Amino acid sequence: MPWLKLKLLVDDARAQPLADALEVWGAIAVTLEDAANQPLYETHWDKNPLWSQVRVIGLFPADVNTEDILARVREWLGLAEAPLHQIEQLGDEDWAHSWMAHYHPLNVGRHLWVVPSWCTPPEPTAINIILDPGLAFGTGEHPTTAMCLAWLSEQPLAGKTVLDYGCGSGILAIAALRLGAASACAVDMDATALEVTRANAARNGIHCGLEIMHADRLPARFQADMVVANIFSGTLMELAAEITSRVRPGGMLALSGLQAGQEGEVRARYDPPFPLTAHERSKWVLLTGRKPADPG
């Protein structure tokens, strides 16, 4: 399978946010290199480069729109022009061996693991979500996904209905069902995300209890006991009324996908009716809260 390698030169303060963003935008692998070409593979959220100048390298499918990626990079970093960069078209070389070894099972919650398909689960009796790095956001590697999974693992899900709004890979809906939810609904605006969610659900033995649909097809009166939305802050604000309406009275809401410093603006769109609590990890934020129950 052909691949495309995008190399971007940035200072150390911008390297980690850019690496995180490339994962969101479809990179199936991201590495960081200093000027001496010593790599740091981004497989854990607590790693940060120590070099003053960093090459952030993303591995993408060959048909990715590089102009779109570079435009997003400019906007994300607040630059007038894209940083110095290099694009390499890679042949039919098997790149799997160059990055698969750097992805490992992740313990993301109480007795909850995300395990690449080529790895042996470290805790066989735990709940193991089999998920490979791919084209849809959400593999457990990113702090926002990890925080959502950890939050879900702490919730009393038995008998509950969960809505995964902006499902990406479907990992949150799948995890909710594996953790005991009675049913889950995974919605997204991206048709590719819905296909990936179906494939991941089948891989994890989810054959009932999960509905997967385009967000526009969600029934007007549908509400869930728990709603999780792990999407960008701008989209969270734009869809605040829609997402709020999907939480039944007394239900729980979890919002992520926003960076530290963005939580105030997002919180203002949801409170009232939600008094939201912020949880931060590696400069990313999760907001959680309960919708007030109907009076009487």
N, C-alpha and C positions, 0 to 999 in steps of 0.2 A: 504493500500500500504506500503511495507517495505521500510525502509530508513536506511541510514548510516550516523553516526555522526563522523566527523573528528575534533579532538581537537589538536591544535598546540600551544606550549608555546613559546612566543617571547618577546623581549623587546618592550617598548612602541613606539620607533621610527620605528619599523618594522610592528607594528600591523595594521596600516591603509593601507599601500600598500598591505599587505598580504590579508586583508579582501576584498579589491578591486579586487585582483587577483582571489580569490576563486569565486567571483561572475562571473568573466569572464569565469572561468573554469567549470561552471555548477552548483554551489551551489544555491539552491533555497531560502536559508535563511542563513544569517551570523550574529552571535552575538559575542560580545566581553565581556570577564569577567575578573575582577581582582582576586587577590588571595583570596578574601573574597566572591567570587562568586556573585558579584553584576553586573548584566548584563547591557550592553548598546547595544541596537538594532540598527543596521546600516541601517537606512531608510532615512537618509539625509546626503548629502555630506559634510556638515560643522561640523559634530561631530568628535571629536578626543578624544581618551582615555587619561586620566591623570595619569594612573597607571604606575609603573616602569616595572612590569611583567604582561603580558596580555595573556590570553587564547583566541585564535581566533577559533571559532567553526563554521564549515560549515556543513550544512545539505544537503546531496546528495541522489539521487536515489541509491538503494542498489546495482545495477549492475555497479556502477562507478568503474573505474580502479584506485584503491588507489595508486598503485605503480607509475602510471603515474602522478597522482596529486602530490605525494611526490617528484618525480623527478623535476616537474615544480617548486615546492616550493624551493628546493635546488638551482636551477638555478636562480629563481627570487630574492632570498635573497642573492645570492653569497656565499653560504655555501658549505663546503665540504661534510657535511652530513645533512640530514633532521633535523629540530629542534625536541626537545622532543615532542612526539605526542601520541595520544591515539585514537583508532578506536573502535566505538561501533556499533554493528548491532542492529537496533531497530525493534521490532516486528510490528504487524499490527495495532499498536496504531495510533489513528488519531492525527497526529502532526499539522494538519491545525490550530487548535485553539491556538497552542503555538507560532505561528509566524504570522498568517494572521492579527491579531489585530495590528501588528506593521508596517504594510504597509498602507500608506495613499495616497490619491490623491496628485499629485505634480503639481504645476504650473510651467511649464518649458518654457513658452514663452508668448508672447502677446496673451491673450485669448486662450491659449493652455494648456491643462491639460492631464496628464497621470493618469488614474483612474483604480485601481484594480476592477475586476468584482463584488466583494462583497461590494463595497463602492458606496455611492450616490455621483454623481458629485456635487462639491460645487458651480459650476457656470454652471447651466444647459444650458444656451444660448451660452456658449463658445464651442470651438472645444475640445471634450473630446475623447481621444484615450483610448479605453478599452483594458487593457493589464495586464496580471498577471505575477508575477515572475515565470520563467520557466527555461528550459534547454539551451536556446539560449541567447547569449549576447545581451543586449539592452532592458531595461525596463524603462528607464528614471531616475532610481535611481543613476546610475553611472555618475560622472561629465562629462565624455567624451560624453555620450549620451545626457545628459542635455544640454551641450553647443551646440551640433549639432542641437538639437530641437529648442533651443533659436535662433540660427542663421537662421534656416529655417523660423521661424515665422516672421523674419524681412525682408525676401526677397520678391520681387515682383514675385510671382509664377504663376500668371494667364497666361494661355497659354503656360507655360514652360514644358519642358521635364526634368525629374530628374532621375539620375542613383544612386541607393544605392548600392555601391560596397562593398561586405562583409556584407550582410543585416542582419545576425543574426536573430533577432525576426521579422524583417521587419518594425520596428517602424518608421524608417526615411522615407521610401517610403510611408507608410500609412499616416504619418503626412503630407508629401508633398502634397498628393492627397487631404486630408481633408482641407489643407490650400489653395487649388485652382489650383494646378498644373494640366495641361491638361493630362499628362500621367507620369507614373513612371515605371522603370525597377529595379527589385531587384535581385541581383545575389550573389551567395555564392559558395564556394567549398564544403560545408557541406550539405549533403542531408537532415539531420535533420533540419537544419536551414531553408531550403526551405519549408519543411512540416510545420514548425512552422509559417513561414511567411504566407503561404496559410490559415492556421487556423485563424491567427490574422486578416488577411484581411477580411475574411468572418465574423468574430465577429464584425468588425467595419463597415460592410455594404459596403465594397469595392468589387464590382462585375464586374467592367469594368475599363479600363484605367491602369491596373497594369499587367505587365509581370513578371513572376518569373521563373528563369532559373539558371542552373549551369553556373558558370563564363566561362567555356570553350565553352559554346554554344552561347555566346554573338556574334552577327554578326560582322565581321571584320571591317566594316565601320560605326558601330553604334557610334553616338555621342549624348551627351545631353547638354542642356543649363546649367544644374547644376549637378555636381557630388559630392557626399558625400561618404567618405570612413572612417569608424570608426573601424579601425583594429590596430593590433600591429605595433609598429614603424619599426621593422625589415621587416614585410610584406609590409608596405608602401614604404620602400626603394627598396625592391626587385621588386615591381610592379610599380615603378615610371613611366617608359616608357609607360606601358599599361594604367595606370590611366590617365596620361597626354593626351594620344591620344584620350581618350573618352570624353574630354571636347571640344565642338565646339568653334571655334574662337569667342572671346568676351564673352565666358561662364564663369561660376563661379566654383570654387573648394573649398571644405572644407575637411580637413584631421584631424582626431583625433585618440585617442587610444595611444597617446604617453605621457610620463611623462616629467615634467619640466627637462630641461637639454638635452633632446633628440631632441629638435626642430631644433637645428642648423644643425645636420647631415641630418635630414629628409628634411629640407628646401633646402639644397644644392643639393639634387637629383631632385628638382622640379623647381629651379630658376637658369637659365631660363628654360622654358618660363614664369613661374609664380613668380611674386614678392609676397611673402606670408607674411601676418601679423599674429603675435602670440597673442592668447588670453589665459589666464591662470586661472584655478579655482582649488583650493585644490591640487596644484602640478601636475595637468594634463593640457594638452595644446591642443588647437584647432588652426589650421593654415588655413587661408582663403585668397583667392586671385582671380583675374580675368585673364583669358588668353587673351593675346593681340589679337585684331581683325586683320583679314587679311588686308594687305595694299590695299588701294583703295576701 
